Structures are given as structure tokens and as C-alpha cells.
Amino acid sequence: MNKRKEKIVEILFLTGVFVFLLFWAVVQPFNASPDEAMKYQIVEYIMKYGTLPHGGDPEIRHELWGISYAFNPILPYIAGAVFGKAALIFTSAEMAPVIAARIVNVLFGTATAALTIKTGKKLFQKESSKVFVVLVCFLPGAVFINSYINTDSIALFSTAWIVWCWVKALKNGWGKGVCIELALALSVCALSYYNAYGFILCSVFFFAGSIMFCEDKSWNYKKMFSLGFLIIVVVVICAGWWFVRNGILYHGDVLGMRTSSEYAQLYAREDLKPSNRITPQSQGMSIWEMLFWIPGEWKFNWLVTVAVSFIGTFGFLDIFMPKAWSLVYIVVFAAGIAGVFFQIRRQFFVTGLQKSVRHAKDNAGDTVYITIRKNKRWDMKNYFHLCLLAAMVIPFILLVKYAYSSDFQAQGRYLMPMLIPFMYFITLGYTNIMDKFVKSQKVKRWISNLFCIVYIASAIGVYIFVFVPNYM
């Protein structure tokens, strides 16, 4: 009965997440979010011609930037075209295919929530698990990217799926089933957005390292190579077609990035050509100076702008939450991160202890022999933490590099692939704090429930008082 009740609660929660995301999706007019018109051009092209466009096709090439988003993976746009076509069967309303294409991202956001619930239940006790799920699902910035046409939403979904596969391996070890599932998740990640590719790299390290250093049989090359080959085969079958297509269309440029830059140089407006763009690097700034630079009429320096837009900045990143509201989120997150340091040695660095229990009978009866010795292999949970930490840091490094040398932007949505590990560590930090200072389980439950209620209420408040007034 308890399991059935729990399942009903989860279904109701996911329904609530879906409805909430849908509210965000339907209230926005067309092209009220970052580059939605450029992205919808690809959806429209596929609906019109039933085929995938060349990234430099004049029909979808932007007149200012000289490129299109078709150089990047377009899996959500393919799905959006299917949904858009279906919508036109029932109505001829101008916004119908747009809303239908946005629903693809609403579904990815709901699926991310479902995977987060499964992951939280495996990693935390019940109260902390709820906090983790709510932190992920109701961050205003994360809600926003699940409400309009983009590839950020599927990127976030793929990272949630990858982490879920890591957790299954953490609990049950590496088998063919979890390897195939990880390969499917990696395939989706490869077909999402480049800023999520750090999870592919970290998956290689987690898979290989956990087999080589964390299992009972160390340096198990046979298992690593056999299961690794299985993962590679599945990824090549599921995602390889896109990169082969790129290689054929763009003369060996499998990522399409070099060709995109070439088209930008040829067709972009003069000041937007890659060779003419003004960047911190071209101005002779150091990276450190860029982090704290406040250009033009910006409200914050680059680093703070990234932080507040990750928490929630809407429209074309011109609709800000009140400063005090964003500051509360920053303080809440900072306190959680501080809590991680309470157990940093035990949860990140200390190798495991192995306890051996042996029973023997002699004339006096049953005697128990207990042997405790240091284990020479890594604790897999600690190694999991290190890989999560790397997966969290890589998107930030990529954003800094991109903003410094290519296109000066401070968009927190580029950090969304770090959402799952970031919120995991915040939850871990609060769990450490609660374990240290709160002994009563009842009090812990009340604190966790209150936190979840306030956090969800805050997200609803952002929608009602910050987001909606711009469009009503």
C-alpha cells in the first residue's frame, strides 16, 4: 500500500510539473525567448519539405549572423516538426505548430523530473530525496528552458539520464543492461547540444575508472573493453548517422562548427563576422578581468549575470528577477555548497574500509572474528562524486572560453547541463548540515517539507509576478 501511495504521489507530482511547464509555454508570444525564431525556422523547414536542411541553406540562414541552427544537432526540431504537423490536422491557428513544437520541450522537462525522482530515491533518504527533486524541477531558469523551442531542454534531459545510469552502476555494478541504457543516454546527449558533451567525457572516466579501480577485481581490462565496445556500438548505431551526415555535407567537419564559422565569415553582417567581433580577448583583457567586467548598461558584472540568468532571467535575457529575490537563491545555494565541506574528506577522498566477519565454533561456543583493514581500491561513491564534480565544472569552463574568445555572452542557460550535479551537491550539503545539527527525524521532516513548499511557491511566484506580466 505504501508503494502504491508513493507511486500515486509521484504521478501527481509529474502531472503538476507538466502543467506548470505548459503554463510557461503557452503564455509566451512567438520569438519571446532566445533565438526562438531561428530555431523554429528549422522546424518549419522540416514540416514543409519533409527533409533535414543544410546548415547554410539561404531559406533558414539568418540575415545578421549568416548561419543557422541546422549546423548543430536538431533532434528536438525533428520531433517539433512531427508535433507541429499533427497540430495542423486539428487547427489552422498560426500559433498552433509553435505551441506544439514547444510541447516537445515540456515533455523533455517532465521526463527530466521523472528521472530525477528515480535518482533521488537511490541517492538520498526520503526527506533529502524530496529536496533534491524540488531543487532540480523548480529552479526558474530550468523551468524557462523547458518552455520554448531549443536544444537546451534535451541536453538537460540527457544529463539526467546519464546520471541515472551512473547511479544504477553505483548500486548494482556494470552489466550489459545498464551499459546499453548508458549508450542510449549518451546518444541523446550527442544529439543535443555541445555544452553537454562534458557528460560524455565524464561517462568515459566513470565507466573505465569504476571498473578498473572500484570493483573487487581491480584492473579488469577484459570487462572494461567488452562492455566498452558494446557501448560504442550502440552509440554509433543511434547517434552516428548525424555526424556521418555532417562529414558528407561539410567536407569532413563532423561537428559542423568549422563550417558554421566559415558561413558566418561569408554572410554575417560586417561587425558580426567572427574576424571582426569584439571580444574580451580581442580587447586585451585577461579572463579574470572579464569575469568582473560590467559592460555598457549591464546590471551586473559578467560572473554575476551568468549566476542570476542561471537562476532565472527570461525573454531575450532582458527580464530579470528582483535583485533581492535572486540573492536569496544565491544564499540558499551557497549554504548548501558550504555544507558539502562538512564531510568533504569522507565523501570525496577517503578510500573504503573493508570489514570481514567470520564465525567459528569451538568448545566454548560461537566465536565471532571481525577483521577491518584499509581497502586498496577507491570507494565507488567517492569516485562518483568526483565525476559529478567534473561534469559540473566543464560547462562553466566551456562558457568562459566561448565568451572570452568567440562571442561575449553571459547566458546561464549554457550552464544548465550542470544542474543535476549542482543540485545533488547542494542537497548533499544540506543533508550533512541536518545530520550534524538536527537529531530528530520529525524535525528533519518538517524542515524538508517547509523548504520544498517555499521553493515551489517561489517558482510559482516568479511565473505570476515576473514572467507573465510581460505578456499579458
C-alpha positions in Angstrom: 0.0 0.0 0.0 2.8 2.4 0.8 4.5 1.7 -2.5 1.2 2.3 -4.3 0.6 5.5 -2.5 4.1 6.6 -3.3 3.6 5.9 -7.0 0.3 7.9 -7.0 2.1 10.9 -5.4 4.9 10.7 -8.0 2.4 10.6 -10.8 0.5 13.6 -9.4 3.8 15.4 -8.9 4.9 14.8 -12.5 1.4 15.9 -13.7 1.9 19.1 -11.8 5.4 19.6 -13.3 3.9 19.1 -16.8 1.1 21.5 -16.3 3.4 24.1 -14.8 5.8 23.9 -17.7 2.8 24.1 -20.1 1.7 27.3 -18.5 5.1 28.8 -19.2 5.0 27.6 -22.8 1.5 28.8 -23.8 1.7 32.3 -22.4 4.8 33.4 -24.4 4.3 35.0 -27.8 6.4 33.8 -30.7 10.1 34.6 -30.5 9.9 36.0 -27.0 12.8 33.8 -25.9 16.5 33.4 -27.1 16.6 32.9 -30.9 13.3 31.0 -31.0 12.5 32.3 -34.5 15.8 31.0 -35.8 15.2 27.6 -34.2 11.6 27.5 -35.4 12.8 28.0 -39.0 14.3 24.5 -38.9 11.0 23.1 -37.5 9.1 24.9 -40.3 11.6 23.7 -43.0 11.2 20.1 -41.9 7.4 20.4 -41.9 7.4 22.0 -45.3 9.9 19.7 -47.1 10.0 16.5 -45.0 13.8 16.5 -45.0 16.6 17.9 -43.0 18.2 21.2 -44.1 21.8 22.1 -44.9 23.0 24.5 -42.2 23.8 27.1 -44.9 20.6 26.9 -46.8 19.6 30.5 -47.6 16.0 29.8 -46.6 17.0 29.4 -43.0 20.2 31.3 -42.8 19.9 34.3 -40.5 20.4 37.7 -42.3 22.5 39.1 -39.5 24.5 36.1 -38.3 24.9 34.4 -41.6 24.3 31.0 -40.2 21.5 28.7 -38.9 21.0 26.4 -36.0 20.9 23.5 -38.5 24.7 23.2 -38.2 24.0 22.0 -34.7 22.2 18.7 -33.7 18.4 19.2 -34.4 16.7 16.2 -32.8 14.2 18.3 -30.8 13.3 20.2 -34.0 12.6 17.0 -35.8 10.2 16.0 -33.1 8.8 19.5 -33.1 8.0 19.2 -36.8 6.1 16.0 -36.1 4.2 17.6 -33.3 3.6 20.7 -35.5 2.2 18.7 -38.4 -0.1 16.8 -36.0 -1.4 20.1 -34.6 -2.2 21.4 -38.1 -4.6 18.4 -38.6 -6.8 19.8 -35.9 -6.4 23.6 -36.3 -5.1 26.2 -38.6 -4.3 28.7 -35.8 -1.0 30.5 -36.5 0.5 29.6 -33.1 -0.6 26.0 -33.1 2.6 24.5 -34.6 4.7 26.7 -32.4 3.0 25.6 -29.2 3.2 22.0 -30.5 6.9 22.3 -31.0 7.3 23.8 -27.5 5.4 20.9 -26.0 8.4 18.7 -27.1 10.5 20.6 -24.6 7.7 20.5 -22.0 7.8 16.7 -22.3 11.6 16.6 -22.0 11.3 18.7 -18.8 8.7 16.3 -17.4 10.9 13.3 -18.3 13.9 15.0 -16.6 11.7 15.3 -13.5 10.8 11.6 -13.6 14.5 10.6 -13.9 15.4 13.0 -11.0 12.8 11.3 -8.8 14.3 7.9 -9.5 17.9 9.2 -9.0 17.0 11.0 -5.7 15.4 7.9 -4.2 18.6 5.9 -4.9 21.0 8.5 -3.6 19.2 10.0 -0.6 16.9 9.2 2.3 13.3 10.1 1.7 13.4 13.7 3.1 16.6 14.7 1.3 15.3 13.0 -1.9 12.3 15.3 -2.0 14.6 18.4 -1.6 16.8 17.2 -4.5 13.8 16.7 -6.8 12.3 20.0 -6.0 15.6 21.9 -6.4 16.0 20.5 -9.9 12.4 20.7 -11.1 11.5 24.2 -9.8 14.6 26.3 -10.5 13.0 29.2 -12.5 15.9 29.1 -15.1 15.4 25.4 -15.7 11.6 25.8 -16.0 12.2 28.5 -18.6 14.4 26.4 -20.9 11.7 23.7 -20.9 9.1 26.2 -22.2 10.3 27.3 -25.6 11.9 25.8 -28.7 15.6 25.0 -28.1 18.0 22.1 -27.6 19.0 23.0 -24.0 16.0 21.0 -22.7 17.0 17.8 -24.3 20.6 18.4 -23.2 19.4 18.6 -19.6 17.3 15.5 -20.0 20.3 13.6 -21.4 22.4 14.5 -18.4 19.7 13.4 -16.0 19.5 10.1 -17.9 23.3 9.7 -17.8 23.5 10.3 -14.1 20.6 7.8 -13.5 22.8 5.2 -15.4 25.8 6.1 -13.2 23.6 5.6 -10.1 22.4 2.2 -11.4 26.0 1.1 -11.9 26.9 2.5 -8.5 24.2 0.4 -6.8 24.4 -2.8 -8.9 27.6 -2.7 -10.8 28.2 -2.7 -14.6 26.2 -5.2 -16.6 25.0 -5.3 -20.2 21.6 -3.8 -19.4 22.9 -0.7 -17.7 25.7 -0.3 -20.4 23.1 -0.4 -23.2 21.0 2.2 -21.3 24.0 4.4 -20.8 24.8 4.2 -24.5 21.2 5.3 -25.3 21.6 8.2 -22.9 25.0 9.2 -24.4 23.4 9.0 -27.9 20.7 11.5 -26.9 23.4 13.7 -25.3 25.5 13.6 -28.5 22.4 14.7 -30.5 21.5 17.5 -28.0 23.9 20.4 -27.6 27.7 20.7 -27.4 27.8 22.2 -23.9 26.5 18.9 -22.5 29.4 16.9 -24.1 31.3 17.1 -20.8 29.0 14.3 -19.6 30.2 12.1 -22.4 33.8 12.6 -21.4 33.0 12.1 -17.7 31.0 8.9 -18.5 34.1 7.5 -20.1 36.1 8.3 -16.9 33.4 7.0 -14.6 32.8 3.8 -16.6 36.5 2.9 -17.0 37.7 4.1 -13.6 34.9 2.4 -11.6 35.7 -0.9 -13.3 39.4 -0.6 -13.0 39.7 0.9 -9.5 36.5 0.4 -7.6 35.4 -3.2 -8.1 36.5 -6.2 -6.2 38.7 -7.3 -9.1 40.9 -4.4 -10.0 42.3 -3.7 -13.4 39.7 -5.8 -15.1 40.6 -5.0 -18.7 38.5 -7.7 -20.2 35.3 -6.5 -18.7 36.1 -2.8 -19.5 36.9 -3.5 -23.1 34.0 -5.9 -23.8 31.3 -3.7 -22.2 33.0 -0.5 -23.6 32.8 -2.0 -27.1 29.1 -2.7 -26.5 28.5 1.0 -25.5 30.4 2.3 -28.6 28.5 0.1 -31.0 25.1 1.3 -29.6 26.2 4.9 -29.7 27.4 4.6 -33.3 24.2 3.0 -34.4 21.9 5.5 -32.6 23.8 8.8 -33.0 26.5 8.2 -35.6 24.2 9.0 -38.5 24.2 12.7 -37.7 28.0 13.0 -37.6 28.4 10.9 -40.8 25.8 13.2 -42.5 27.8 16.3 -41.3 31.0 14.7 -42.6 29.5 14.2 -46.0 27.7 17.6 -46.2 30.5 19.7 -44.7 33.6 18.0 -46.2 34.7 16.1 -43.1 33.5 18.6 -40.5 31.6 16.1 -38.4 30.6 18.7 -35.7 29.7 21.3 -38.3 31.3 24.0 -36.1 34.1 24.9 -38.6 31.7 25.2 -41.5 29.3 27.3 -39.4 32.2 29.8 -38.7 33.0 29.8 -42.4 29.4 30.7 -43.3 29.4 33.4 -40.6 32.5 34.9 -42.0 31.0 34.9 -45.5 27.4 36.0 -44.9 27.2 37.7 -41.5 26.8 41.5 -41.1 30.3 43.0 -41.1 30.6 43.7 -37.4 29.2 40.2 -36.6 31.8 38.3 -38.7 34.0 36.1 -36.5 37.1 38.0 -37.5 35.5 41.4 -36.6 33.7 40.5 -33.3 34.7 42.5 -30.3 35.6 40.0 -27.5 37.4 40.4 -24.2 40.3 38.6 -25.8 40.5 41.0 -28.8 40.4 43.9 -26.4 43.4 42.6 -24.5 41.5 41.6 -21.3 42.5 38.7 -19.1 39.9 36.1 -18.3 40.0 37.3 -14.7 39.1 40.8 -15.8 36.3 39.5 -18.0 34.7 37.8 -15.0 34.2 41.1 -13.2 33.7 43.4 -16.2 30.4 45.4 -16.3 30.0 46.4 -19.9 27.6 49.1 -21.2 24.3 49.2 -19.4 24.6 45.8 -17.8 23.1 45.4 -14.3 25.8 43.1 -13.0 29.3 42.0 -13.9 29.8 39.0 -16.2 30.0 36.4 -13.5 27.0 37.6 -11.5 25.0 38.0 -14.7 25.7 34.3 -15.5 24.7 33.4 -12.0 21.4 35.3 -12.0 20.5 34.1 -15.5 21.1 30.5 -14.4 18.7 31.1 -11.5 16.2 32.8 -13.8 16.4 35.6 -16.4 13.7 35.5 -19.1 12.8 36.8 -22.5 15.9 37.6 -24.5 17.7 37.7 -21.1 16.3 41.1 -20.5 13.6 40.2 -17.9 15.4 40.0 -14.6 14.0 38.8 -11.3 14.3 41.4 -8.5 17.9 41.5 -7.1 16.8 40.6 -3.6 14.9 37.5 -4.9 18.0 36.3 -6.9 20.2 37.0 -3.9 18.0 34.7 -1.7 18.6 31.8 -4.2 22.3 32.5 -4.2 22.4 32.4 -0.4 20.4 29.2 -0.3 22.7 27.6 -2.8 25.9 28.9 -1.1 24.8 27.4 2.2 24.2 24.0 0.6 27.7 24.1 -1.0 29.2 25.1 2.3 27.6 22.0 3.9 29.5 19.7 1.5 32.7 20.7 3.2 31.4 19.2 6.5 32.2 15.7 5.1 34.5 16.5 2.2 37.2 14.1 3.2 34.9 11.2 3.8 32.7 11.8 0.8 35.4 12.6 -1.7 38.8 11.3 -0.8 38.9 8.5 1.8 39.2 5.0 0.3 36.8 2.5 1.6 37.2 0.2 4.6 36.7 -3.5 4.2 35.1 -5.4 7.1 35.4 -9.2 7.2 33.2 -11.1 9.6 33.9 -14.8 10.3 32.1 -17.1 12.6 33.8 -20.1 14.1 32.7 -22.7 16.7 34.9 -24.1 19.4 34.3 -25.9 22.6 33.2 -22.7 24.3 30.6 -21.9 21.7 30.3 -19.5 18.8 33.1 -17.0 18.4 33.0 -14.0 16.0 36.1 -12.8 14.4 36.0 -9.3 12.8 38.8 -8.0 10.7 38.8 -4.4 9.5 41.5 -3.3 7.0 42.1 -0.5 4.7 40.9 -1.2 1.2 43.4 -0.5 -1.6 40.6 0.4 -4.1 38.6 3.6 -4.5 35.2 3.8 -2.9 32.9 3.9 -5.9 30.6 6.5 -4.3 33.5 8.9 -3.8 34.6 8.3 -7.4 31.0 9.1 -8.4 31.3 12.4 -6.6 34.5 13.3 -8.4 33.0 12.6 -11.8 29.9 14.6 -10.9 32.1 17.5 -9.8 34.0 17.3 -13.2 30.7 17.2 -15.1 29.5 20.3 -13.2 32.7 22.3 -13.8 33.1 21.6 -17.6 30.1 23.6 -18.8 31.4 26.6 -16.9 34.9 26.2 -18.5 33.3 26.0 -21.9 31.2 29.1 -21.3 34.2 31.1 -20.1 36.2 30.1 -23.2 33.3 30.8 -25.6 32.6 34.2 -24.0 36.2 35.2 -23.8 37.3 34.3 -27.3 34.3 33.8 -29.6 31.1 35.5 -28.6 30.8 37.6 -25.5 27.7 36.4 -23.7 26.7 35.8 -20.1 23.8 33.3 -20.6 23.2 31.0 -17.6 21.3 28.6 -19.9 24.6 27.4 -21.2 25.3 26.1 -17.7 22.1 24.0 -17.5 23.9 20.7 -18.1 25.5 21.2 -14.7 22.0 21.4 -13.0 21.8 17.8 -11.8 25.2 17.5 -10.2 24.9 21.1 -8.8 21.7 20.4 -7.1 23.0 17.0 -5.9 25.8 18.7 -4.1 23.5 21.3 -2.6 21.3 18.5 -1.3 24.3 16.6 0.0 25.4 19.7 1.8 22.1 20.3 3.5 21.9 16.6 4.4 25.4 17.0 6.1 24.2 20.1 8.0 21.0 18.4 9.1 22.8 15.3 10.3 25.2 17.4 12.3 22.8 19.8 14.0 19.4 18.2 13.9 18.9 14.8 15.6 15.1 14.4 15.5 13.8 12.8 12.4 10.5 14.5 12.9 12.2 17.9 12.9 14.2 17.0 9.8 10.9 16.0 8.0 9.3 19.3 8.9 12.3 21.4 7.8 12.5 19.5 4.5 8.8 19.8 3.8 8.8 23.5 4.6 11.9 24.0 2.3 10.1 22.3 -0.6 6.9 24.2 -0.2 8.7 27.6 -0.1 10.9 26.7 -3.1 7.9 25.6 -5.2 5.9 28.7 -4.1 8.9 30.8 -5.2 8.9 29.3 -8.7 5.1 29.9 -8.9 5.7 33.5 -7.7 8.3 34.1 -10.4 5.8 33.0 -13.0 3.0 35.1 -11.7 4.9 38.3 -10.8 7.9 38.3 -13.0 7.2 36.3 -16.2 3.5 36.6 -17.0 3.2 40.5 -16.7 5.4 40.9 -19.7 3.0 39.0 -22.0 -0.5 39.8 -20.6 
